[in-house]
Amino acid sequence: MIDVVVVGAGPTGLMLASELRLHGVEVVVLEKGLEPTQHVRSLGLHVRSIELMDQRGLLERFLAHGTTYPLGGYFAGIDHAVPAHLDTAHPYILGIPQPETDCLLAERALELGATVRRGSELVDLRQDRRGVTAVLADASRLRAQYVVGCDGGRSTVRKLLSVPFPGEATRVESLLGEMEVAAPPQAVAAVVAEVRQTHKGFGAGPSGNGLYRIVVPAAGVSPDRAVPPTLEEFRRQLVAFAGTDFGVHSPRWLSRFGDATRLAEHYRVDRVLLAGDAAHVHPPLGGQGLNLGIQDAANLGWKLAGQVAGWAPRALLDTYERERRPVADDVLSTTRAQGELIATEPGPRAVRRLLSELMDFEDVNRYLVEKITGIGIRYDLGDGPALVGRRLRDLQLGRSRLYELMHAGRGLLLDPTDRLSVEGWTDRVDRVVDSSEELEVAAVLLRPDGYVAWTGDDQQDLLDHLPRWFGSPAR
């Protein structure tokens, strides 16, 4: 029996596979596509995802394949200077096309020993008390303790579970693709700048290798968005919005997407769970979709690994939905708001101007920046200090950096006092005696996903909190 079957080899599934392998969990990733997709649906990583890559020792790989950009202008495209002293050591956006992200995460999962089976389509799931049987299109079967559906907005896993997916259907559709253009770059840039003054959903820019990534509103809503648009459709819509089709030709790929906004009612049905777009879909405003999925994986991975290993407290796996579903709900609300703000009618344009004025207040600007980047996430872990439930930024310690100590995906007690102990949990939690001028508490217990589980200096209080996240002490 396999420990965990992950359905879907996108960024969420591959990140989850890597997180599970850090804890020795046997993982098989099923992907129905024969080859990795070359569709550039996401263009980069936000702060919280960048922090996660740093915590796992992957950031240098991503930086080598991407470009860093200053923060700003990501809430409904409203340009504002970034507030000072954001709570992160990585105050930038990392521009990196999704195929590069997929490739780097696949490379990592394979290095750690995950098995990725392409051309393997799931068609059925059958659960019982001891495990899950995954039935594939070729009639073969896999038996696993757990299955996680990371198979996108049209998730087969979610449909097989009959999990309700309430929300709003697509009302506005856009065309997206990569192609060559005949017009000079300066002419394209000038037209795009002019059109985007009133149509924030329009864009065209170089994506490398002589190609342009173009997004343009569609004429209507297609009855089947799985059917790609034609180049002629692109030309018609470009002329309608920009007055020119830029001489587009030789497309690399063409697709369409809508503004459907939906959230799964449940993230878990017994031994099967959902993550990423399988659990939530929304328009790409703010660039949060891929980041939301990667952060789902970081939250779920260590909890599911603890369940497989047998040390997890009974309620630990349920905290995945309890923590991540409200985050997704908030992202859906944020994208709905941005959708209204980019509309071209007089009312939304007036609200947009008002919000732009309000963003001159630093607290408002900071609040919106923290929403988009994930810096502001705080899980409800009950009463306690303000730091509990928040991720801790990378700290410069006396002998190293904080995130350098988290590459193995284990819990971490940072104990500047040298008076605390994690005896009984050393197979799950590292203890480091070091200090930082930036740390404003006596000691801090971090979960494997980098969120603060406890702060203080009392040994008995620490012993009261360790079992909640890391189970009973080993004998």
Sequence and secondary structure as in RCSB ss.txt:
>XXXX:A:sequence
MIDVVVVGAGPTGLMLASELRLHGVEVVVLEKGLEPTQHVRSLGLHVRSIELMDQRGLLERFLAHGTTYPLGGYF
AGIDHAVPAHLDTAHPYILGIPQPETDCLLAERALELGATVRRGSELVDLRQDRRGVTAVLADASRLRAQYVVGC
DGGRSTVRKLLSVPFPGEATRVESLLGEMEVAAPPQAVAAVVAEVRQTHKGFGAGPSGNGLYRIVVPAAGVSPDR
AVPPTLEEFRRQLVAFAGTDFGVHSPRWLSRFGDATRLAEHYRVDRVLLAGDAAHVHPPLGGQGLNLGIQDAANL
GWKLAGQVAGWAPRALLDTYERERRPVADDVLSTTRAQGELIATEPGPRAVRRLLSELMDFEDVNRYLVEKITGI
GIRYDLGDGPALVGRRLRDLQLGRSRLYELMHAGRGLLLDPTDRLSVEGWTDRVDRVVDSSEELEVAAVLLRPDG
YVAWTGDDQQDLLDHLPRWFGSPAR
>XXXX:A:secstr
 EEEEEE  SHHHHHHHHHHHTTT  EEEEESSSS        EE HHHHHHHHHTT HHHHHHHSEEEE  S S
TT      SS S S  EEEE  HHHHHHHHHHHHHHTT EEEET  EEEEEE SS EEEEETTS EEEEEEEEE 
  TT HHHHHHT    EE   SEEEEEEEE  S HHHHHHHHHHHTTT TT EEEEEETTEEEEEEE SS  S T
TS   HHHHHHHHHHHHS  TT EEEEEEEEEE  EEE S SEETTEEE GGGTEE   TTS HHHHHHHHHHHH
HHHHHHHHHT S TTTTHHHHHHHHHHHHHHHHHHHHHHHHT  SHHHHHHHHHHHHHTTSHHHHHHHHHHHHST
T B    SS TTTTBB    B SSSBTGGGGTT  EEEE TTS    TT TTTEEEE    TT  SS EEE TTS
BEEEE S HHHHHHHHHHHH S   
